[in-house]
Amino acid sequence: MRRYVYDTIPAVPGRWVRLRDSGTDVTLCVKQTTTDAVDGTHETEVTVDSFEEAAALLQLTGLTPRSYQETRRTSYILGAVRLEVDEWPRIPPYLEIEADDETQVWTAATALGIDHDHLTSINTVKVYSLYGIDLTSIADLRF
């Protein structure tokens, strides 16, 4: 996958714009993180036709990418839960358990044999910080 990350205008801590090409679809999203809880990040997302044209449109509105990022994702379904193995440059792969509610996340973790003490709901910026890397300072992140 490839993505551009933009600050909102005005910049708001914990809120950003993401333009992402997953290889099967292109989405434009405003993400807002309010807490590190399982349900602490909220997304407003639309599908767009073209990664390049959407990036050009955002540029015309005054938004300049803060960063370009590449990742890989392997997806699985476990009942109603989405299991996403995310690979980011410079850090080991990690598992995201995405569900409609916290109970489904805990149930999926139990089914996978993952102890709740080994789970976290921190965002990717904080995952990078666990490895001593400031993701927000990297303007171009590629494999």
N, C-alpha and C positions, 0 to 999 in steps of 0.2 A: 504494500500500500504506500501511497505517497500523500502528503498533506502539507498545506500551508496553515500556519497559525498566526492569527492577527490579534492585536489588542483592540478592544472596543473604543469608541470615541464618545465621551471621554473614557479613559482607561479606568476600569473598576477592578479592584483586587478580587481574584477568584472568578472573573468572567472573561471569556475569550471567544473568538470566532474561529471555527475550523472548517476548512475546505478540504475534503478527503476523497481520493479516488481509490476504491477498494479493489479495482480490477473488474468488478461486476457492476458497480454503480458509483455515482459521484454524488456526494451529499455536502450541503452547506449547513452548518450547525452553530448555534450559540450555546456554549456550555457555561454553567454557573455552579461552582462548588461552594456550598455553605458550611459543610462540616465534613469530617472524615468518616462519618457514619456510613453504613451500607447504602443508605438512600440519600446521601449528602450531595450528589451531583445531579443536576437537572439539565436536560437537553431540549432545545427547540430546533427541529431539523426538517429540512426539505431536500428533495432530490432535484438535482440540476442536470442539464444535458451534457455539459462539457466542462472539464476541469480547467482547461486553458481559458475558455470564454468567461467562466465564472471568476477566475482570478483577474482577468482584465476588467471585468465589471466592478469588482471590489476595488481595484486600483483607481478606477474613475471616481469612486465615491470617496476617495481619500484614505482608504485602508491600505497600508503597506505591510507585507508579511514580516512578522517578527522572526519567523523561522520556517525552514523547509525541513520536513522529516520523512524518513522512509522506515517502514516497519513491515514485518511479516506476521500473518495471523493464520492459525489453524483452528477451525471451528468445529465443535461437536454439539449435539443436542442430547440432553438427559431429561426426559420428560418435558416439562415446560421451561427448563433452564438451558441457557446458552453457556457453553464452556468455551472460552477463548484462550488459546495459548498464544501469547503475544511475544514476539521477538523484536527487540530494539537494539540498535547498535550500541556496543560498549558495555552492555549488562547481560546477565543470564536471562533466558526466557522465563516468563512467569504466567500463571494461570489467573484469568479473570472469570469469576462466576457471576453471570448476569441473569437477573430474574426480576419478576414484577414486584416481589416483596422480600423482606429480610428472612422470613420463615423459609421460603423456597431456597434461598442461598444456604442457610444452615442445614437444611435437609439434604441438598445436593452434596455439600461438603462431607456430611456424615456418610452418605452413600459411597463417596469416593474414598472413605477412610482417612479423611483429613481432619485432624484434631482442631477444634475451634481456636485453640491457643496459637496455632500456626497460620491463622488467617488475619488479614488486615484489609482495611478499606481505603488505604491511602492512595492518592492519585499518582500518576506517572512521574511528576516532578519530584515528589517525595520518595518514590522508589529509586530514582536516580541519585538522590541525596544520600541514600543508604550506602551507595558505592562511592561517595565523595565527589559526585559530579553535579554541577549546577546546570540542569537542562535548559533553564531559561537564558543562559549565556551562550548557547550553541545556536548559531544562525543557520548552519547547514549540517544536518545529521543524516549520514548515509552509510550503507554497508560497504 
